[in-house]
Structure formats: structure tokens, C-alpha cells
């Protein structure tokens, strides 16, 4: 006969390790946006608003500016990249072939009647893709104006 400790229910207690391993993971962390639904790594993005523009920084080290494609269509800014790498080494006694493929796509809806779509600029330096999205003149924040009281 085995003695089983019960906690008020008829089911034996599951080991605590099971719950810590399964439910302690990031399964329910909906804000972890660094991975896409395909389990590929997405680059981190910083967006900063200034009085004159929006500044977007995309962390993508190890890439070249030719690897990126930045498009604007119907108020949606699309940043994507595809990078393929293949190494073939053939020696007398062996052949080595290695290849890798990286891609990502991020999209952002730009506010209507706020950004100057014709003057968006992009540059890539030190592993960061930098986009400057200027605001239209009427959307820029104006200095506070003192109103005289009569």
C-alpha cells in the first residue's frame, strides 16, 4: 500500500518542478516582441519624437546598407531586409559548404497629415539603420505664445 499526500482533492499533487518549468517560461509574455511568429529574431527599434520629426533607429549589426529595403505605401512605412551568405571550400580531401539566410520585416503606420512623406531620409551607420521622418509645417509643435489680458 502506498501513502499519497492529498491537498483536499482526489488527484495527487503534481511536482512543483513541472509548473516552474512549463509556466515559468515566457509563454504568456505577450509583450516580448523580439521574436516573430516564425520564431526568427526581429531587430529592436527605437522611435523618438522631436518637435520637427520622428527618428527611427533599427538595430541591425553585421549588415550592409544594400541589405535593406525601405518603402512607403499608403501611409505605411515598411522596413525589410534579406541577407544570404554562402561559403564553399573545396580542398583535396574535403568539401565544406555553409550557408545562412536572414530576413525580417517591420511595418509602421505613419500618422496622416502629420509627416512629410516626400522628405524621409535613411542612412546606415555602425550597425544601426537611422530614419528621419520630418513633420509637416502645420503639424510641428509651436512655441507657447503669451496672450495679453486686456
Helices and strands as residue ranges (DSSP letters): H 16-23, G 26-28, E 45-49, E 53-59, G 65-67, E 68-73, E 76-90, E 95-109, G 117-119, E 121-125, E 128-134, G 137-139
